[in-house]
Amino acid sequence: MASNITPGNIDGTYPVAGIDNDSQGFRTNFSNTITNFTFAKTELEDLQSKVILKAPLDGEVTVDNDMQGGEIKSAEIIDTRETVFAITETDGTITVDHQNGHCQTLTTSDPITLEFSNFPGSGGDPKLGRVRVEMNVTNIAHTVTLPAAVTNGVDYIDGYAAGVVTFDAAGVYVFEFTTYDNAVVTVADLTRSGVGGGGGSSTLNGLTDTTITAPADDEVLTYSGGQWINTVSGAYSAYEIAVQNGFVGTEPQWLTSLEGADGADGATGAQGPQGPIGLDGPQGIQGIQGPQGIQGIQGPPASISASVPASSVGTAGDVSGQFAYDGTFLYVCVADHDGVTNIWRRVLMDVSPF
């Protein structure tokens, strides 16, 4: 802004030495000096209330750099940091106030319900608001109910169902909430890497090739061709494990066999003779198909567990090669029970028609 101070309205040559001087000249200079000091005071106080300060002004204790919504443009910012605000409430309805900062923490003592306040962007003036909330969930019974505005990203939250997030283990979980209109809020789970729907609310229909890492034992699962395949070095899919343990048949036949009751053990079929290898043809032409070998006698069906395991450790009597199915997950026992080792693995079944 242009200053109202006018240095030129003070006559620096007045009074003139050695002669009588008109008193009006004194009054004019004094009046203009007072006016300029008044302008200076007003403009300095205005600057004090608006400028960004590195340290408190004389007579002040703290620095208040409240920009009041003012824009900062074309700035190079280095070594910035954000204040961490600790929310004191531990149960019931907990308000996450955007004005308290972009990083907030809380600890649960009971189930909680989150609500938001002072997010920017309302009133038709889109502004991006963001809050990262670090939750120390001290008990798996402590659920977190999200505000109704949180609709984007919920399909990728493990344990989410109908607005409520449940946890399979106590610990620290970090969620980030963003919105630009204060009406639709997007959530991201920054702690876990699951596909989501841990509560059974999501579906894999239409899911393209995807790879995830299971948080329990770092096994790598790839969803490809309509099924989950364990791609960690040396690991196999549940169907491959079944074949290695004596199952004979296609994967659909194996899935069908899991739905029936336990059958009597059948005799091991004799090995069919190896068919002759076809003659090599010229390059680019497939060789002659060898004759089909004799099919062996049907081997024993896959062993099915009497009940779905309550945990990955299992119970006494569980042995490698057992399977169980509860309509949602397929469970495979990969080792004999010893009371300590996690011997059960499970994969989510796609039961839709194909």
ZIKAMO-V559759 format. One record per pair of residues at least 12 apart in sequence whose ideal C-beta (glycine too) atoms are under 8 Angstrom apart, sorted by the first residue. I is the first residue (numbers start at 1). J is the second residue. Records with the same first field share a line. If there is no record, write none. Layout:
# ZIKAMO-V559759
I = J  J
This chain:
# ZIKAMO-V559759
1 = 43
3 = 39  43
4 = 39  42  43
5 = 36  39  40  43
6 = 32  36
7 = 36
9 = 32  35  36
10 = 29  32  33  36
11 = 25  28  29
14 = 26  29
52 = 65  67
53 = 65
82 = 101  102  103
83 = 101  103
84 = 101  103  104  105
85 = 100  101  103  104  105
86 = 104  105  106
87 = 104  105  106
89 = 106  112
90 = 106  107  108  109  110  112
91 = 108  109  110  111  112
92 = 110  112  113
93 = 112  113  114  115
94 = 106  112  113  114  115
95 = 115  116  117
96 = 114  115  116  117  131  133  177
97 = 116  117  118
98 = 116  117  118  119  120  129  131
99 = 117  118
101 = 131
102 = 130  131  132
103 = 131  132  134
104 = 131  132  133  134
105 = 133  134  135  136
106 = 133  134  135  136
107 = 135  136  138
108 = 135  136  137  138  139  142  144
109 = 138  142
110 = 142
111 = 141  142  143  144  145
112 = 142  143  144  145
113 = 144  145
114 = 133  144  145  146  147
115 = 147
116 = 131  147  149  177  185
119 = 131  179  182  185
120 = 182
121 = 179  180  181  182
122 = 181  182  183
126 = 180  181
127 = 180
128 = 178  179  180
129 = 178  179  180  182
130 = 176  177  178
131 = 176  177
132 = 174  175  176  177  190
133 = 174  175  176  177
134 = 172  173  174
135 = 172  173  174  175
136 = 171  172
137 = 167  170  171  172  173
138 = 170
139 = 170
140 = 166  167  168  169  170
142 = 167
143 = 164  165  166  167
144 = 164  165
145 = 163  164  165
146 = 163  164  165  187
147 = 185
148 = 163
149 = 179  182  183  184  185
150 = 163  177  185  186  187
151 = 184  185
152 = 184  185  186  187
153 = 186  187  188
154 = 187  196
155 = 196  197  202
156 = 188  189  194  195  196
157 = 187  189  196  198
158 = 189  192  194  196  197  198
159 = 198  199
160 = 196  197  198  199  201  202
161 = 197  199  200  201
162 = 201
164 = 199
166 = 198  199
168 = 198
172 = 191
173 = 189  191  192
174 = 189  190  191
175 = 187  188  189  190  191
176 = 188  190
192 = 215
193 = 212  213  215
194 = 212  214  215
195 = 207  210  212  223
200 = 328
203 = 352
204 = 223  348  350
205 = 350  352
207 = 223
209 = 222  223  224
210 = 222  223
211 = 223  231
216 = 312  342
217 = 342
218 = 232
219 = 232  235  345
220 = 232
221 = 347
226 = 350  354
227 = 239  251  350
228 = 347  348
230 = 345  347
237 = 347
238 = 323  330  332  345  347
239 = 251  254
241 = 321  332  334
242 = 254  302  323  332
245 = 302  303  320  321
246 = 268  299  300  302  321
247 = 299  301  302
248 = 269  296  298  299
254 = 302
257 = 301  302
258 = 302  304  323  325  330
259 = 325
262 = 303  304
263 = 301
265 = 300
266 = 297  298  299  300  301
267 = 297
268 = 297  299  300
269 = 296  297  298  299
270 = 296  297
271 = 296
272 = 293  294  295  296
273 = 293  294
274 = 293
275 = 290  291  292  293
276 = 290  291
277 = 290
278 = 290
302 = 321  323
303 = 321  322  323
304 = 322  323  324  325
305 = 318  322  323  324  331  333
307 = 324
308 = 324  325  326  329  331
309 = 324  331  333  344
311 = 344
312 = 342  343  344  345  346
313 = 337  339  340  341  342  343  344
314 = 333  337  343  344
315 = 337
316 = 337  339
317 = 337
318 = 333  336  337  343  344
319 = 333  336  337
320 = 333  334  335  336  343
321 = 333
325 = 349
327 = 349  351
328 = 348  349
329 = 346  347  348  349
330 = 346  347  349
331 = 344  345  346
332 = 344  345  346  347
